[in-house]
């Protein structure tokens, strides 16, 4: 991945993460398709939306966050590693732990709110 608007450090971290999960670039099927939604003539003329499929697991991702194809390639790879990590690690994945932390924080808030209204 060259000429990306994403910093080289982030690309290197993503590549290391993909390597640790056993994701190879050969296992990824990549297509570029027309994006949908706002963006005007630029979106209608260029194929900047990235479709990625991890063939061994069958996980599919479609990314059109940016108007830049290079940025979308990076984001799609990051999304597919997140999904694969979540499926492999389950409740121990970073995203699952982050969601659990938020759920606990909200639970504490509601408990405190009930105590305040009871007094």
C-alpha positions in Angstrom: 0.0 0.0 0.0 1.8 3.1 -1.2 0.7 6.7 -1.7 -1.8 6.5 1.2 -2.9 9.5 3.2 -2.5 7.3 6.2 0.7 7.5 8.2 3.3 4.8 7.7 3.3 4.0 11.4 -0.4 3.1 11.3 0.2 1.0 8.2 3.0 -0.8 9.9 0.9 -1.5 13.0 -1.9 -2.8 10.9 0.5 -5.1 9.0 1.9 -6.5 12.2 -1.6 -7.0 13.6 -2.6 -8.9 10.4 0.5 -11.0 10.6 -0.2 -11.9 14.2 -3.7 -13.0 13.3 -2.5 -15.0 10.3 -4.1 -12.8 7.6 -2.1 -12.8 4.4 -2.6 -10.5 1.5 -3.0 -13.5 -0.8 -6.0 -14.6 1.2 -7.8 -11.3 0.6 -10.0 -10.8 -2.5 -10.1 -7.1 -3.3 -12.5 -5.3 -5.6 -13.0 -1.6 -6.3 -16.6 -0.5 -6.9 -18.6 2.7 -7.3 -19.4 4.3 -3.9 -22.9 5.3 -3.0 -24.3 8.5 -1.5 -23.0 12.0 -1.5 -19.9 13.1 -3.3 -21.2 14.2 -6.6 -19.4 13.7 -9.9 -16.2 12.4 -8.3 -18.0 9.5 -6.6 -20.0 8.7 -9.8 -16.9 8.6 -12.0 -14.3 6.7 -9.9 -14.4 3.4 -8.1 -13.2 4.4 -4.7 -15.3 2.0 -2.6 -13.3 -1.1 -1.5 -14.8 -4.5 -1.2 -12.6 -7.1 0.7 -13.3 -10.7 1.3 -11.1 -13.0 3.5 -11.5 -16.3 1.5 -10.6 -18.8 4.3 -13.1 -17.4 6.8 -15.6 -15.9 4.3 -15.7 -12.5 6.1 -16.7 -9.7 3.8 -16.2 -5.9 4.3 -17.2 -2.9 2.2 -15.7 0.5 3.0 -16.4 3.9 1.5 -15.5 6.2 4.5 -13.3 8.4 2.3 -13.2 9.6 -1.3 -9.7 8.3 -1.5 -9.2 4.7 -2.7 -5.9 4.3 -0.7 -7.5 5.4 2.5 -10.5 3.1 2.0 -8.1 0.2 1.4 -6.5 0.8 4.7 -9.8 1.2 6.5 -11.2 -2.0 4.9 -8.2 -4.0 6.0 -8.5 -2.6 9.5 -12.2 -3.5 9.6 -11.6 -7.0 8.4 -8.9 -7.6 11.1 -11.3 -6.3 13.7 -14.0 -8.7 12.6 -11.6 -11.6 12.4 -10.1 -10.8 15.8 -13.6 -10.6 17.2 -14.6 -14.0 15.8 -11.3 -15.7 17.0 -11.1 -14.2 20.4 -14.8 -13.7 21.2 -15.2 -12.0 24.6 -11.5 -11.3 25.0 -11.3 -9.1 21.8 -10.5 -5.4 22.4 -13.8 -4.3 20.9 -15.8 -6.7 23.1 -13.8 -5.5 26.2 -14.4 -1.8 25.3 -18.2 -2.5 24.9 -18.3 -4.3 28.2 -16.5 -1.4 29.9 -19.0 1.1 28.6 -21.9 -1.1 29.6 -20.6 -1.3 33.2 -20.1 2.4 33.3 -23.6 3.1 32.3 -24.9 0.5 34.8 -23.1 2.4 37.6 -24.6 5.7 36.5 -28.1 4.4 36.6 -27.6 2.9 40.1 -26.3 6.2 41.4 -29.2 8.1 39.8 -31.6 5.8 41.6 -30.0 6.4 44.9 -30.1 10.2 44.5 -33.8 10.2 43.7 -34.6 7.8 46.6 -33.2 10.3 49.2 
